[in-house]
């Protein structure tokens, strides 16, 4: 018999999220956006939806990147909204999830600092698109991008857990590789530590979803380590983030030996998950970056497949929260993918193959 504690914990949020999920954009909206003849036409299709703010920003500024920043804010607000209705270990876990946006925002600031100080580039055109609001800690991103050395960044971040990471990896400031990797490891470590405090049923759900996200990160980091930084297998493996779900050392050894590592992983996914959309499975792309992005879409589809199972399962678990977050992130990702594709005049068929 289902414990009354779980019913009490999730009954209210379950009802609230079911109502919100009913408002997620339907496939025909995305189809019409993909068919649109221009970017402005695609954006107009967001009128009278919960994405209308995107239309307003674009009409006012003509700047798609500012519209994208608005989407980023919208995605973060999802977590803040849910935090109002949960408590205890579940609240701490959701706060752990939100930390992802803080880590990504710090990485964005570090890259701009790197471009300005190491590459000697003018970053003025990119600074308006930084997220400047506080998530958990005040990152002082404008200070970060304007200091002259990595040690000063550690001082700026001294009241955050990121200062220690910067100090321990300051010798890699010439390429930021170790710093970014350490930040990703920190995010998943703190998230996993919060996840194991959940109930057994809740932990089983989030372990799989977190694990698949880690798999995506690990494949990307592994290929970067091997192809761009020419590291040995042992060095590449040492960079791997723990908590992955499908990708293990054996798979990484095969990837390391392969001249076509992304295709090898694609083949593994194709065989293990035949339910993936045929267009996604057979899509052929030329650049390594585009192939990595496609792998990300593979794993997104795997997570969404799992979420659909959650939706018809026990409604009184953290699954309802995870399903909502995944579906909303997927919705936002589709909107932004289509708008960027329209900006670059990419055809409808190709757009539909990656959303």
N, C-alpha and C positions, 0 to 999 in steps of 0.2 A: 504493500500500500504506500502511495506517495506520501512522504512526510509533510505535515502541515506547515513546517518551517519553510520548505521550498515553495509551497503554494503561496504562502504569505509574501515571500521574498520576490516572486516573479509574477504574481497574478496581475498587479496593477501595471507594471511595465509591459507585460505581455499584451494587455488590452490596448495600451497607448501606442505600442509599436506596430501592432496589426493595423491600426487606423493610419499610421504614417506610411507604412509600406504600401498601402492601397493607392497612395498618391505618387508612387514612383512612376516615372515616364514609361509608357508602353512602347513596345518594339516599333509600332507604326510611326511614332514620333521620330525615332532614330532613322527609320527608313526614309521618311520625308526629308529629314535634314541631309541625309546622304545624297538624295536626289536633287537637292536645291542647286540652282544654277550659279550661285555666288555665296560668298560669306555673309553679306548683309541679309540675303534671303534665308539662309540657314538660321541666323540669329533671330530673325523675326518670328520663326516658328516656336521660339521660347516665350513669346508673349502670352500672358495669362497662365503661365505655369510658375512653379516655385523657383524657376531660373530667370524670372523676368528681370531681376536685378542685373543680370549679365547683359541683357539687351539694353537696359538703361545706361550702363557704364559705357558700352560700345557706341551707342548713339551719341552720347555726350562727348566722348573722347576720340573715337575712331581707333582706339588702341586695344588690340586683342590681348596683349600681355596684361593690361590692367584688368580686363575682364577675367583673365585666367587667375590673377591674384584674388579677385572676388570669389572665384570658385574655391580657391585654397582656403579662404576665410570661412566659406560656407561649410567646407568639409570639417574643419576644426570645430566649428560651432555645433556639429552633430554630437560630439563627445561632451561638450559643456552642457548641452541640453539634457542628455541622458544622465549626467552626473547628479542632476537635481532630484532624480527619482530613485536612486539606488544608495546603498550604504555598505559599510563593512568591507569584507574582502573583495566583493564584486566592484565596489567603488574604487578601491585601490588598484584593481586590475585595469579598469577602464582608464584611470589616470596614467597607468603604465603604458597603455596603448597610445594615449595622447602624446606621450613623450617622443614618439616617432617624429611628429611634426617639429618639435623643438630641435631634435638632432638634425633633421633635414635643413631647417632654417639656419642652424649654426654652420653646417657644411656649405650652404649657399654663400654665407658671409665670408667664410674662409676662402672660398674660391675667388671671390671678388678681391679680397686682400691679396691673394696669391697673384692674380692677374695684375694688380696695381704695383706691388712691390717687387715681385720676382720677374714677371714678364714685361713689366714697364708699359702696360697698356692703360688707355684711358677708360675708366669704368663708369663714367658719368651717365651713359645711356642705359645702364643696367640697374643702377641704385634705386630708381623709383619702384622697382618690382620686388624689393625685399619686404618680407613680412616683419613688421616692427612691434606688434603687440606682444605682451607677455603671455606665455603659455603656462609654464611652471616657474621658470626663472627669467629675470630680465637679462637678456643676452647683450644688450647695448651694441646692436649690430653696426650702427653708424660709427661707433668708436672703433670697433674691430676692423672695419674696412679701411680706416684711415691711419692706423698706427704703422710703425716702420719695421717692427720685428715680431717674431712669434712669441717671445718672452713677454712682451707687452700684452698680447692677447690673453695669456695665462693670468696676468694681473687683473685684467678687466673681468675675467670670469671667476675670480677667486672665491666668490660666494656660491658657486655652482659646482656640481660634480664634474664638470667638463674641464676645469682648470688642471686637475691631476692628469687627465688624459692628454691635454696639450703639453704639459711639462714632460711627461714620460715619452712623448713621441716628437719632441721639438726638433730632433736631429733630422727628421724626414720632411721638414718644411719645404725642401727644394721640390717636392712633388706632391705632398699632402696624402700620399697613398696610406701610410701607416696611421696617420691621424684619422682619416675617414673610416678606415677599417676598424680602428679601436672604438670610434664612436658607435658604429653599427653593433659591434660586440657588446658594448655597454648597454645599448638599448635592449637587445634581446636577453641579456643576462638579467637586467632589472625586471623585465617583463616576465621571464620564466620564474623568477623568485616570487613574484606576486601570483602567478598562475598556480604554483604548487600549494598555495594556501587556500585555494578554492576547494569545493567538495570534489569527491572522486569523479562523479559524473561530469561536473563542469570542467574539471581539468582534462578529462579525456577528449572533450570537444575542442577546447582551445589548443591543446597540444598538437592536434593534427593541423589546424589552421595556421598556427604559428610556425609549425614545422615546414609546411609547404612554402610559406613566405621566406623562411630561412634557406630552403633549397634554391629558390630564385636568386637570393643574395649570394649564396655560395658558388653557384655556377658562374655568375658574373665576376665575382672576386677571383675565382680560380683561373678563368680565362684571361683576365687582366694580368694576374700574377705571371702566368705562363707566357702569354704572347707579347705583352707590353713591357714587362719588367724582367723577362727571361730568367725567372726563378726556377730552382730545381723542384722536383716533385715534393720532397720533404718540406721545402720552404712554402710551396703552394698549400700543402695540407695544413701546415701550421697556421695559415691565415684563415682557415675555415671557421665559421661561426658554429658553435655547438647548437644542438636542439633541432637539427634538420630531420625531415620525416622520410623522404625517399632516397635522397642522394647521400651515399656513404663513401668511404675511402676506396672501395673496389670500383665504384662507378667513376670516381675522380681519377683513379689510375688508368682506366680505359680512356677517359677524356684526355689525359696527359699524353698517352701514346698515339692518340688519333690526330690526323692532319685536319680532320673536320669535326671538332668537338661538339659544336652546336648541333650538327646533323645527327651525331650519335645520341645525344640527349633527346632530340626530336623523335628518333626511332624508338627509344625506350618509352617515351610518353605515348607514342602512337599505339604501341603494342599493349601497354598497360591500361590505357584509357581510350578504348575505341569509340566512346560516346562523344568525343570532341568533334566540333563541326568540321566536315571534310575540307572546306576552304582553308580553315586554320591549319590543319594538319599538312596540307599539300603546298602551302604557300612557300614560294622560293624567293629569297631575298639575297642581295649581293654583298652588302657590307656586314662586318662582324657586329657592329652596333645594332643594325636593324634586325639581325638574327637573334641577338640577345633580347631585344624588345619583344620579338615574336615568342621567345621562350617564356617571357613574363606573361604574355597573353595565354599561353598554354596552361601555365600554373594558375592563372586567374580563373580559367574555365574549370579546372579541377576543384578549386575552392568553391566556386559557384555551384557545381554539381553536388558537393557535400552539403552546401547550404540548403539546397532544395530538399535534401533528405531531412535536414534539421526542421524545416518548416512543417513537415508532415509528421514529425515525431513528438516527443514529450515537450509540451509548451512551457513547462516549469523548470527550465534549466537556463544556463547562460547562453545556450544556443540561439535563443530568440534575439539576444543582444548582438551576438556575432553575425547572425544572419542579416540583421538590419544594417550593421556597419559595412559588411561586405557588399550588400546590394546597393547601398547608397554610394559607396566608393566606386563601384562599378558604373553606376549611373553617371556620376560626375566625370569619371574617366572617359566614358563614351561621348559625353557632350564635348569635352575638351578635345578629344581625338578628332571628332568630326569637324569642329570649328578650325582647328589647326590645318586639317587636310584641305578644307575649303580655302583657307588662306593661301595655300600653295597649289591650288587648282588640281588636286588629286581626284581621279575619276571615282565614280560611285562604286564600281565593282571592287576596286582596291580598298576603298574605305570599309565596305561591308565585310571584307575578308579579315579585318583586324579589330572589329568591335564585337 
